């Protein structure tokens, strides 16, 4: 039989006083959450220089979610995906290049030297799994993602599956991380409007990644423009999946499957981005 305290608690929970009685507990939980965010925000303000395109690690659980996401989309064993993620994380040459080049860049005052790939680990694993001959990405910024893509393509080439990435950006200063060998050997950096650049592509596209202007209208224009240039079985990706329904609607309209991955950053105030994938 329940003790007196338990009986009172149960009686209160069924009474009109229930919301008032629960308020202290609810306030305590909100306060703990807000205090954690404030601590992470304060630490970030002191330790980071980034003002956009934030970089961070993923939680251990979220990394497992990412591995399973890639496994489903690419239809490969999750153990293989974990191996590819470990492969890029342990690529010392790439990591040292990014740190060294960032430290000497003209925009180093707005960039962190620490290398954190987050969802880009998923890009790498998808390329390792699907062995695309031609990847197109829109939106390059410093070129961190471009380097990750190039590293995967170089690994594929060493295994007999060569490929290249066409990287599109409107900023003439974009892509400085991807201008060193061996990564630059598989990168075609094109400066100009993404829609016009997509229209000028001269070969089929096996994988397309939207990571430029994140307005829904522009995202839709990119997917519409790339559609007639896709190879059979091409994979469509968006970096905008946590804010936009463009790719999921495009997938439904074109008879593709769709799946989304949501980041959970480790020790960072930013809620994270994600990967949206559409494929047949």
Long-range contacts (C-beta under 8 A, 24 or more apart in sequence): 37-269, 40-267, 40-268, 40-269, 41-269, 43-267, 44-268, 44-269, 48-112, 49-108, 49-109, 49-110, 49-111, 49-112, 50-110, 50-111, 50-112, 51-110, 53-141, 53-142, 53-144, 54-268, 54-270, 55-112, 55-114, 55-115, 55-116, 55-117, 55-118, 55-144, 56-116, 56-118, 56-265, 56-266, 56-267, 56-268, 56-270, 56-272, 57-116, 57-118, 57-265, 57-266, 57-267, 58-118, 58-119, 58-121, 58-263, 58-264, 58-265, 58-266, 59-264, 59-265, 59-266, 61-264, 62-263, 62-264, 62-266, 63-121, 65-261, 65-264, 66-119, 66-121, 66-122, 66-261, 66-275, 67-125, 69-122, 69-259, 69-261, 69-275, 69-277, 70-122, 70-125, 70-126, 70-129, 72-259, 73-126, 73-235, 73-259, 73-277, 73-279, 74-125, 74-126, 74-129, 74-130, 76-129, 80-129, 81-125, 81-129, 84-124, 84-125, 84-128, 84-129, 84-152, 85-121, 85-124, 85-125, 87-124, 87-128, 87-155, 88-117, 88-121, 88-124, 88-125, 88-148, 88-151, 88-152, 89-117, 89-121, 91-151, 94-147, 94-148, 94-151, 94-183, 97-147, 97-177, 97-180, 97-183, 98-144, 98-147, 98-177, 101-176, 101-177, 101-180, 102-142, 102-177, 105-142, 105-176, 106-173, 107-142, 107-173, 107-176, 111-142, 117-144, 117-148, 118-263, 118-265, 118-272, 118-273, 119-239, 119-261, 119-263, 119-272, 119-273, 119-274, 119-275, 120-144, 120-145, 120-148, 121-148, 122-261, 122-275, 123-148, 123-149, 123-152, 123-209, 123-237, 123-275, 124-148, 124-149, 124-151, 124-152, 125-152, 126-207, 126-235, 126-237, 126-277, 127-152, 127-153, 127-156, 127-163, 127-207, 128-152, 128-155, 128-156, 130-206, 130-207, 130-235, 131-156, 131-161, 131-163, 132-163, 132-206, 132-207, 132-235, 133-161, 133-162, 133-163, 133-164, 133-204, 133-206, 133-231, 134-163, 134-164, 134-165, 134-166, 134-203, 134-204, 134-205, 134-206, 134-207, 134-231, 135-163, 135-164, 135-165, 135-166, 135-205, 135-206, 135-207, 135-208, 135-209, 136-165, 136-166, 136-167, 136-168, 136-198, 136-201, 136-205, 136-207, 136-208, 136-209, 136-226, 137-165, 137-166, 137-167, 137-168, 137-208, 137-209, 137-211, 138-168, 138-169, 138-194, 138-198, 138-209, 138-210, 138-211, 138-212, 138-222, 139-168, 139-169, 139-194, 139-210, 139-211, 139-212, 139-213, 139-239, 140-167, 140-168, 140-169, 140-171, 140-174, 140-175, 140-178, 140-189, 141-169, 141-171, 141-174, 141-175, 142-174, 142-175, 142-176, 142-177, 143-167, 143-174, 143-175, 143-176, 143-177, 143-178, 143-179, 144-177, 145-209, 145-211, 146-175, 146-177, 146-178, 146-183, 146-187, 146-189, 147-177, 147-178, 147-183, 149-209, 150-178, 150-183, 150-184, 150-185, 150-186, 150-187, 151-183, 153-186, 154-182, 154-183, 154-185, 154-186, 157-186, 162-186, 163-206, 164-188, 166-190, 166-197, 166-201, 168-192, 168-194, 168-197, 168-198, 168-212, 169-194, 169-212, 170-194, 170-212, 194-218, 194-222, 195-221, 195-222, 195-225, 198-222, 198-225, 198-226, 198-229, 199-225, 201-229, 204-229, 204-230, 204-231, 204-234, 205-229, 205-230, 205-231, 205-234, 206-230, 206-231, 206-233, 206-234, 206-235, 207-234, 207-235, 207-237, 208-234, 208-235, 208-236, 208-237, 209-237, 209-238, 209-239, 210-236, 210-237, 210-238, 210-239, 210-240, 210-247, 211-238, 211-239, 211-240, 214-239, 214-240, 214-243, 214-244, 216-244, 216-245, 216-246, 219-244, 219-246, 219-247, 220-246, 220-250, 223-247, 223-250, 227-254, 233-279, 233-280, 234-279, 235-277, 235-278, 235-279, 236-277, 236-278, 236-279, 237-275, 237-276, 237-277, 237-278, 238-275, 238-276, 239-273, 239-274, 239-275, 240-273, 240-276, 241-273, 241-274, 241-275, 241-276, 242-271, 242-272, 242-273, 242-274, 247-276, 247-278, 248-276, 248-278, 250-278, 251-278, 254-278, 255-280, 256-280
